[in-house]
Amino acid sequence: SMSLLNHDCQPNCVMIFKGKRLTLRAVRVIRPCEELTISYTDVLAPSKERRSQLQEQYHFLCQCTRCTTEDKHSKASDDVSSLSDQS
């Protein structure tokens, strides 16, 4: 049952273990019919690390908004850094 939860880098739930008991807790308001999700990785890790771990461990490349947005910001920062290096 809990193993059926899908990954999201901005999950709406977390799993809490207390002894042998597992509880699913909402971490934000969940809309009716919204899928319940958890993060399979550390949500505080940079997108590159999260995506790498998901690829290696779960065999998928995360294409969520958070990952793709962070990638664009990261690429833009790299582009700016390389321009300032050339100056």
Backbone as XML, in Angstrom:
<?xml version="1.0"?>
<chain id="A" units="angstrom">
  <residue number="1" name="SER">
    <atom name="N" x="0.823" y="-1.190" z="0.000"/>
    <atom name="CA" x="0.000" y="0.000" z="0.000"/>
    <atom name="C" x="0.872" y="1.261" z="0.000"/>
  </residue>
  <residue number="2" name="MET">
    <atom name="N" x="1.776" y="1.420" z="0.976"/>
    <atom name="CA" x="2.657" y="2.593" z="0.984"/>
    <atom name="C" x="3.660" y="2.515" z="-0.160"/>
  </residue>
  <residue number="3" name="SER">
    <atom name="N" x="3.977" y="1.312" z="-0.603"/>
    <atom name="CA" x="4.935" y="1.164" z="-1.700"/>
    <atom name="C" x="4.330" y="1.596" z="-3.027"/>
  </residue>
  <residue number="4" name="LEU">
    <atom name="N" x="3.046" y="1.869" z="-3.052"/>
    <atom name="CA" x="2.385" y="2.315" z="-4.282"/>
    <atom name="C" x="2.456" y="3.828" z="-4.467"/>
  </residue>
  <residue number="5" name="LEU">
    <atom name="N" x="3.029" y="4.531" z="-3.497"/>
    <atom name="CA" x="3.125" y="5.984" z="-3.594"/>
    <atom name="C" x="4.207" y="6.374" z="-4.592"/>
  </residue>
  <residue number="6" name="ASN">
    <atom name="N" x="3.887" y="7.311" z="-5.442"/>
    <atom name="CA" x="4.845" y="7.794" z="-6.432"/>
    <atom name="C" x="5.716" y="8.902" z="-5.854"/>
  </residue>
  <residue number="7" name="HIS">
    <atom name="N" x="6.840" y="9.114" z="-6.529"/>
    <atom name="CA" x="7.804" y="10.138" z="-6.135"/>
    <atom name="C" x="7.396" y="11.507" z="-6.676"/>
  </residue>
  <residue number="8" name="ASP">
    <atom name="N" x="7.729" y="12.525" z="-5.903"/>
    <atom name="CA" x="7.641" y="13.910" z="-6.359"/>
    <atom name="C" x="8.703" y="14.682" z="-5.589"/>
  </residue>
  <residue number="9" name="CYS">
    <atom name="N" x="9.415" y="15.572" z="-6.250"/>
    <atom name="CA" x="10.436" y="16.376" z="-5.575"/>
    <atom name="C" x="9.813" y="17.461" z="-4.700"/>
  </residue>
  <residue number="10" name="GLN">
    <atom name="N" x="8.513" y="17.679" z="-4.850"/>
    <atom name="CA" x="7.745" y="18.560" z="-3.975"/>
    <atom name="C" x="6.553" y="17.744" z="-3.470"/>
  </residue>
  <residue number="11" name="PRO">
    <atom name="N" x="6.828" y="16.760" z="-2.614"/>
    <atom name="CA" x="5.777" y="15.832" z="-2.193"/>
    <atom name="C" x="4.718" y="16.508" z="-1.334"/>
  </residue>
  <residue number="12" name="ASN">
    <atom name="N" x="3.548" y="15.881" z="-1.295"/>
    <atom name="CA" x="2.500" y="16.411" z="-0.428"/>
    <atom name="C" x="2.374" y="15.584" z="0.855"/>
  </residue>
  <residue number="13" name="CYS">
    <atom name="N" x="3.173" y="14.512" z="0.976"/>
    <atom name="CA" x="3.152" y="13.646" z="2.155"/>
    <atom name="C" x="4.562" y="13.222" z="2.545"/>
  </residue>
  <residue number="14" name="VAL">
    <atom name="N" x="4.684" y="12.781" z="3.787"/>
    <atom name="CA" x="5.914" y="12.144" z="4.267"/>
    <atom name="C" x="5.510" y="10.876" z="5.008"/>
  </residue>
  <residue number="15" name="MET">
    <atom name="N" x="6.410" y="9.909" z="5.000"/>
    <atom name="CA" x="6.186" y="8.685" z="5.769"/>
    <atom name="C" x="6.902" y="8.828" z="7.108"/>
  </residue>
  <residue number="16" name="ILE">
    <atom name="N" x="6.209" y="8.467" z="8.174"/>
    <atom name="CA" x="6.773" y="8.542" z="9.518"/>
    <atom name="C" x="6.741" y="7.145" z="10.125"/>
  </residue>
  <residue number="17" name="PHE">
    <atom name="N" x="7.912" y="6.689" z="10.559"/>
    <atom name="CA" x="8.031" y="5.379" z="11.201"/>
    <atom name="C" x="8.088" y="5.573" z="12.706"/>
  </residue>
  <residue number="18" name="LYS">
    <atom name="N" x="7.241" y="4.833" z="13.422"/>
    <atom name="CA" x="7.243" y="4.843" z="14.889"/>
    <atom name="C" x="7.184" y="3.391" z="15.316"/>
  </residue>
  <residue number="19" name="GLY">
    <atom name="N" x="8.354" y="2.821" z="15.659"/>
    <atom name="CA" x="8.419" y="1.390" z="15.947"/>
    <atom name="C" x="8.088" y="0.606" z="14.685"/>
  </residue>
  <residue number="20" name="LYS">
    <atom name="N" x="7.108" y="-0.274" z="14.776"/>
    <atom name="CA" x="6.701" y="-1.065" z="13.611"/>
    <atom name="C" x="5.555" y="-0.409" z="12.850"/>
  </residue>
  <residue number="21" name="ARG">
    <atom name="N" x="5.157" y="0.763" z="13.311"/>
    <atom name="CA" x="4.020" y="1.463" z="12.698"/>
    <atom name="C" x="4.488" y="2.496" z="11.682"/>
  </residue>
  <residue number="22" name="LEU">
    <atom name="N" x="3.842" y="2.509" z="10.541"/>
    <atom name="CA" x="4.142" y="3.468" z="9.475"/>
    <atom name="C" x="2.919" y="4.347" z="9.269"/>
  </residue>
  <residue number="23" name="THR">
    <atom name="N" x="3.136" y="5.656" z="9.333"/>
    <atom name="CA" x="2.050" y="6.615" z="9.163"/>
    <atom name="C" x="2.377" y="7.535" z="7.997"/>
  </residue>
  <residue number="24" name="LEU">
    <atom name="N" x="1.370" y="7.883" z="7.217"/>
    <atom name="CA" x="1.518" y="8.835" z="6.122"/>
    <atom name="C" x="0.932" y="10.159" z="6.592"/>
  </residue>
  <residue number="25" name="ARG">
    <atom name="N" x="1.740" y="11.233" z="6.541"/>
    <atom name="CA" x="1.312" y="12.553" z="6.994"/>
    <atom name="C" x="1.335" y="13.540" z="5.843"/>
  </residue>
  <residue number="26" name="ALA">
    <atom name="N" x="0.314" y="14.353" z="5.748"/>
    <atom name="CA" x="0.282" y="15.430" z="4.752"/>
    <atom name="C" x="1.219" y="16.547" z="5.210"/>
  </residue>
  <residue number="27" name="VAL">
    <atom name="N" x="1.967" y="17.119" z="4.269"/>
    <atom name="CA" x="2.860" y="18.232" z="4.596"/>
    <atom name="C" x="2.337" y="19.547" z="4.023"/>
  </residue>
  <residue number="28" name="ARG">
    <atom name="N" x="1.231" y="19.463" z="3.311"/>
    <atom name="CA" x="0.555" y="20.657" z="2.791"/>
    <atom name="C" x="-0.897" y="20.267" z="2.502"/>
  </residue>
  <residue number="29" name="VAL">
    <atom name="N" x="-1.690" y="21.248" z="2.155"/>
    <atom name="CA" x="-3.082" y="20.980" z="1.812"/>
    <atom name="C" x="-3.124" y="20.140" z="0.542"/>
  </residue>
  <residue number="30" name="ILE">
    <atom name="N" x="-3.930" y="19.099" z="0.552"/>
    <atom name="CA" x="-4.064" y="18.213" z="-0.612"/>
    <atom name="C" x="-5.459" y="18.400" z="-1.188"/>
  </residue>
  <residue number="31" name="ARG">
    <atom name="N" x="-5.499" y="18.736" z="-2.466"/>
    <atom name="CA" x="-6.781" y="18.965" z="-3.146"/>
    <atom name="C" x="-7.519" y="17.647" z="-3.352"/>
  </residue>
  <residue number="32" name="PRO">
    <atom name="N" x="-8.839" y="17.680" z="-3.451"/>
    <atom name="CA" x="-9.592" y="16.455" z="-3.747"/>
    <atom name="C" x="-9.084" y="15.819" z="-5.046"/>
  </residue>
  <residue number="33" name="CYS">
    <atom name="N" x="-8.931" y="14.531" z="-5.048"/>
    <atom name="CA" x="-8.474" y="13.730" z="-6.200"/>
    <atom name="C" x="-6.996" y="13.923" z="-6.539"/>
  </residue>
  <residue number="34" name="GLU">
    <atom name="N" x="-6.247" y="14.734" z="-5.765"/>
    <atom name="CA" x="-4.814" y="14.895" z="-6.002"/>
    <atom name="C" x="-4.091" y="13.629" z="-5.564"/>
  </residue>
  <residue number="35" name="GLU">
    <atom name="N" x="-3.134" y="13.199" z="-6.356"/>
    <atom name="CA" x="-2.350" y="12.014" z="-6.024"/>
    <atom name="C" x="-1.514" y="12.267" z="-4.775"/>
  </residue>
  <residue number="36" name="LEU">
    <atom name="N" x="-1.449" y="11.282" z="-3.884"/>
    <atom name="CA" x="-0.577" y="11.357" z="-2.722"/>
    <atom name="C" x="0.825" y="10.978" z="-3.162"/>
  </residue>
  <residue number="37" name="THR">
    <atom name="N" x="1.817" y="11.812" z="-2.821"/>
    <atom name="CA" x="3.187" y="11.565" z="-3.245"/>
    <atom name="C" x="4.150" y="11.720" z="-2.081"/>
  </residue>
  <residue number="38" name="ILE">
    <atom name="N" x="5.289" y="11.054" z="-2.205"/>
    <atom name="CA" x="6.393" y="11.174" z="-1.254"/>
    <atom name="C" x="7.661" y="11.419" z="-2.069"/>
  </residue>
  <residue number="39" name="SER">
    <atom name="N" x="8.708" y="11.838" z="-1.396"/>
    <atom name="CA" x="9.985" y="11.986" z="-2.086"/>
    <atom name="C" x="10.831" y="10.753" z="-1.802"/>
  </residue>
  <residue number="40" name="TYR">
    <atom name="N" x="11.393" y="10.177" z="-2.844"/>
    <atom name="CA" x="12.269" y="9.014" z="-2.697"/>
    <atom name="C" x="13.689" y="9.441" z="-2.332"/>
  </residue>
  <residue number="41" name="THR">
    <atom name="N" x="13.948" y="10.746" z="-2.378"/>
    <atom name="CA" x="15.287" y="11.275" z="-2.120"/>
    <atom name="C" x="15.214" y="12.384" z="-1.074"/>
  </residue>
  <residue number="42" name="ASP">
    <atom name="N" x="16.357" y="12.934" z="-0.739"/>
    <atom name="CA" x="16.418" y="14.077" z="0.173"/>
    <atom name="C" x="15.925" y="15.311" z="-0.577"/>
  </residue>
  <residue number="43" name="VAL">
    <atom name="N" x="14.823" y="15.897" z="-0.126"/>
    <atom name="CA" x="14.243" y="17.044" z="-0.824"/>
    <atom name="C" x="15.146" y="18.277" z="-0.775"/>
  </residue>
  <residue number="44" name="LEU">
    <atom name="N" x="16.114" y="18.297" z="0.138"/>
    <atom name="CA" x="17.016" y="19.441" z="0.243"/>
    <atom name="C" x="18.238" y="19.321" z="-0.665"/>
  </residue>
  <residue number="45" name="ALA">
    <atom name="N" x="18.427" y="18.158" z="-1.267"/>
    <atom name="CA" x="19.574" y="17.954" z="-2.162"/>
    <atom name="C" x="19.367" y="18.738" z="-3.464"/>
  </residue>
  <residue number="46" name="PRO">
    <atom name="N" x="20.455" y="19.167" z="-4.102"/>
    <atom name="CA" x="20.340" y="19.845" z="-5.395"/>
    <atom name="C" x="19.718" y="18.908" z="-6.441"/>
  </residue>
  <residue number="47" name="SER">
    <atom name="N" x="19.100" y="19.485" z="-7.454"/>
    <atom name="CA" x="18.407" y="18.677" z="-8.468"/>
    <atom name="C" x="19.341" y="17.661" z="-9.131"/>
  </residue>
  <residue number="48" name="LYS">
    <atom name="N" x="20.578" y="18.039" z="-9.364"/>
    <atom name="CA" x="21.524" y="17.116" z="-10.000"/>
    <atom name="C" x="21.700" y="15.851" z="-9.163"/>
  </residue>
  <residue number="49" name="GLU">
    <atom name="N" x="21.834" y="16.021" z="-7.847"/>
    <atom name="CA" x="21.985" y="14.872" z="-6.939"/>
    <atom name="C" x="20.707" y="14.043" z="-6.875"/>
  </residue>
  <residue number="50" name="ARG">
    <atom name="N" x="19.561" y="14.735" z="-6.751"/>
    <atom name="CA" x="18.281" y="14.017" z="-6.676"/>
    <atom name="C" x="18.063" y="13.189" z="-7.937"/>
  </residue>
  <residue number="51" name="ARG">
    <atom name="N" x="18.275" y="13.805" z="-9.087"/>
    <atom name="CA" x="18.042" y="13.125" z="-10.358"/>
    <atom name="C" x="19.005" y="11.956" z="-10.545"/>
  </residue>
  <residue number="52" name="SER">
    <atom name="N" x="20.246" y="12.137" z="-10.145"/>
    <atom name="CA" x="21.236" y="11.068" z="-10.253"/>
    <atom name="C" x="20.842" y="9.881" z="-9.380"/>
  </residue>
  <residue number="53" name="GLN">
    <atom name="N" x="20.451" y="10.163" z="-8.145"/>
    <atom name="CA" x="20.043" y="9.085" z="-7.239"/>
    <atom name="C" x="18.799" y="8.361" z="-7.762"/>
  </residue>
  <residue number="54" name="LEU">
    <atom name="N" x="17.830" y="9.103" z="-8.257"/>
    <atom name="CA" x="16.615" y="8.485" z="-8.790"/>
    <atom name="C" x="16.932" y="7.611" z="-10.002"/>
  </residue>
  <residue number="55" name="GLN">
    <atom name="N" x="17.838" y="8.093" z="-10.852"/>
    <atom name="CA" x="18.232" y="7.322" z="-12.035"/>
    <atom name="C" x="18.939" y="6.028" z="-11.620"/>
  </residue>
  <residue number="56" name="GLU">
    <atom name="N" x="19.892" y="6.137" z="-10.705"/>
    <atom name="CA" x="20.667" y="4.966" z="-10.278"/>
    <atom name="C" x="19.839" y="3.969" z="-9.475"/>
  </residue>
  <residue number="57" name="GLN">
    <atom name="N" x="19.029" y="4.472" z="-8.556"/>
    <atom name="CA" x="18.318" y="3.605" z="-7.627"/>
    <atom name="C" x="16.959" y="3.131" z="-8.144"/>
  </residue>
  <residue number="58" name="TYR">
    <atom name="N" x="16.246" y="4.019" z="-8.853"/>
    <atom name="CA" x="14.871" y="3.702" z="-9.260"/>
    <atom name="C" x="14.687" y="3.638" z="-10.776"/>
  </residue>
  <residue number="59" name="HIS">
    <atom name="N" x="15.749" y="3.941" z="-11.510"/>
    <atom name="CA" x="15.767" y="3.800" z="-12.975"/>
    <atom name="C" x="14.788" y="4.704" z="-13.705"/>
  </residue>
  <residue number="60" name="PHE">
    <atom name="N" x="14.674" y="5.947" z="-13.241"/>
    <atom name="CA" x="13.916" y="6.942" z="-14.010"/>
    <atom name="C" x="14.555" y="8.303" z="-13.821"/>
  </residue>
  <residue number="61" name="LEU">
    <atom name="N" x="14.383" y="9.145" z="-14.823"/>
    <atom name="CA" x="14.898" y="10.513" z="-14.790"/>
    <atom name="C" x="13.749" y="11.436" z="-14.425"/>
  </residue>
  <residue number="62" name="CYS">
    <atom name="N" x="13.875" y="12.114" z="-13.307"/>
    <atom name="CA" x="12.806" y="12.987" z="-12.844"/>
    <atom name="C" x="12.674" y="14.193" z="-13.777"/>
  </residue>
  <residue number="63" name="GLN">
    <atom name="N" x="11.471" y="14.425" z="-14.232"/>
    <atom name="CA" x="11.176" y="15.547" z="-15.123"/>
    <atom name="C" x="10.189" y="16.509" z="-14.470"/>
  </residue>
  <residue number="64" name="CYS">
    <atom name="N" x="10.142" y="16.515" z="-13.147"/>
    <atom name="CA" x="9.195" y="17.389" z="-12.453"/>
    <atom name="C" x="9.568" y="18.857" z="-12.671"/>
  </residue>
  <residue number="65" name="THR">
    <atom name="N" x="8.645" y="19.720" z="-12.365"/>
    <atom name="CA" x="8.860" y="21.160" z="-12.539"/>
    <atom name="C" x="10.056" y="21.640" z="-11.731"/>
  </residue>
  <residue number="66" name="ARG">
    <atom name="N" x="10.178" y="21.155" z="-10.503"/>
    <atom name="CA" x="11.284" y="21.595" z="-9.649"/>
    <atom name="C" x="12.638" y="21.228" z="-10.256"/>
  </residue>
  <residue number="67" name="CYS">
    <atom name="N" x="12.771" y="19.997" z="-10.720"/>
    <atom name="CA" x="14.050" y="19.562" z="-11.313"/>
    <atom name="C" x="14.363" y="20.324" z="-12.591"/>
  </residue>
  <residue number="68" name="THR">
    <atom name="N" x="13.394" y="20.445" z="-13.469"/>
    <atom name="CA" x="13.659" y="21.105" z="-14.749"/>
    <atom name="C" x="13.878" y="22.600" z="-14.566"/>
  </residue>
  <residue number="69" name="THR">
    <atom name="N" x="13.200" y="23.221" z="-13.604"/>
    <atom name="CA" x="13.393" y="24.646" z="-13.326"/>
    <atom name="C" x="14.768" y="24.886" z="-12.722"/>
  </residue>
  <residue number="70" name="GLU">
    <atom name="N" x="15.165" y="24.031" z="-11.760"/>
    <atom name="CA" x="16.489" y="24.172" z="-11.145"/>
    <atom name="C" x="17.577" y="23.966" z="-12.184"/>
  </residue>
  <residue number="71" name="ASP">
    <atom name="N" x="17.359" y="23.044" z="-13.125"/>
    <atom name="CA" x="18.343" y="22.823" z="-14.179"/>
    <atom name="C" x="18.527" y="24.068" z="-15.030"/>
  </residue>
  <residue number="72" name="LYS">
    <atom name="N" x="17.430" y="24.738" z="-15.360"/>
    <atom name="CA" x="17.518" y="25.957" z="-16.174"/>
    <atom name="C" x="18.271" y="27.032" z="-15.420"/>
  </residue>
  <residue number="73" name="HIS">
    <atom name="N" x="17.977" y="27.203" z="-14.100"/>
    <atom name="CA" x="18.681" y="28.203" z="-13.292"/>
    <atom name="C" x="20.157" y="27.852" z="-13.184"/>
  </residue>
  <residue number="74" name="SER">
    <atom name="N" x="20.457" y="26.578" z="-13.011"/>
    <atom name="CA" x="21.830" y="26.127" z="-12.892"/>
    <atom name="C" x="22.589" y="26.387" z="-14.189"/>
  </residue>
  <residue number="75" name="LYS">
    <atom name="N" x="21.961" y="26.083" z="-15.327"/>
    <atom name="CA" x="22.600" y="26.295" z="-16.626"/>
    <atom name="C" x="22.835" y="27.787" z="-16.853"/>
  </residue>
  <residue number="76" name="ALA">
    <atom name="N" x="21.852" y="28.617" z="-16.488"/>
    <atom name="CA" x="22.002" y="30.061" z="-16.650"/>
    <atom name="C" x="23.160" y="30.566" z="-15.791"/>
  </residue>
  <residue number="77" name="SER">
    <atom name="N" x="23.284" y="30.053" z="-14.557"/>
    <atom name="CA" x="24.390" y="30.454" z="-13.677"/>
    <atom name="C" x="25.724" y="30.022" z="-14.261"/>
  </residue>
  <residue number="78" name="ASP">
    <atom name="N" x="25.770" y="28.798" z="-14.825"/>
    <atom name="CA" x="26.997" y="28.315" z="-15.454"/>
    <atom name="C" x="27.369" y="29.195" z="-16.642"/>
  </residue>
  <residue number="79" name="ASP">
    <atom name="N" x="26.364" y="29.584" z="-17.442"/>
    <atom name="CA" x="26.613" y="30.432" z="-18.611"/>
    <atom name="C" x="27.166" y="31.797" z="-18.187"/>
  </residue>
  <residue number="80" name="VAL">
    <atom name="N" x="26.600" y="32.378" z="-17.127"/>
    <atom name="CA" x="27.067" y="33.670" z="-16.617"/>
    <atom name="C" x="28.482" y="33.525" z="-16.078"/>
  </residue>
  <residue number="81" name="SER">
    <atom name="N" x="28.760" y="32.440" z="-15.353"/>
    <atom name="CA" x="30.101" y="32.207" z="-14.798"/>
    <atom name="C" x="31.127" y="32.090" z="-15.915"/>
  </residue>
  <residue number="82" name="SER">
    <atom name="N" x="30.783" y="31.367" z="-16.984"/>
    <atom name="CA" x="31.745" y="31.207" z="-18.068"/>
    <atom name="C" x="31.983" y="32.518" z="-18.794"/>
  </residue>
  <residue number="83" name="LEU">
    <atom name="N" x="30.975" y="33.376" z="-18.881"/>
    <atom name="CA" x="31.152" y="34.681" z="-19.493"/>
    <atom name="C" x="32.077" y="35.549" z="-18.655"/>
  </residue>
  <residue number="84" name="SER">
    <atom name="N" x="31.910" y="35.528" z="-17.332"/>
    <atom name="CA" x="32.740" y="36.356" z="-16.480"/>
    <atom name="C" x="34.171" y="35.818" z="-16.417"/>
  </residue>
  <residue number="85" name="ASP">
    <atom name="N" x="34.343" y="34.497" z="-16.633"/>
    <atom name="CA" x="35.678" y="33.913" z="-16.699"/>
    <atom name="C" x="36.425" y="34.403" z="-17.934"/>
  </residue>
  <residue number="86" name="GLN">
    <atom name="N" x="35.678" y="34.674" z="-19.003"/>
    <atom name="CA" x="36.296" y="35.101" z="-20.258"/>
    <atom name="C" x="36.712" y="36.563" z="-20.211"/>
  </residue>
  <residue number="87" name="SER">
    <atom name="N" x="36.146" y="37.329" z="-19.278"/>
    <atom name="CA" x="36.439" y="38.754" z="-19.190"/>
    <atom name="C" x="37.829" y="39.030" z="-18.683"/>
  </residue>
</chain>
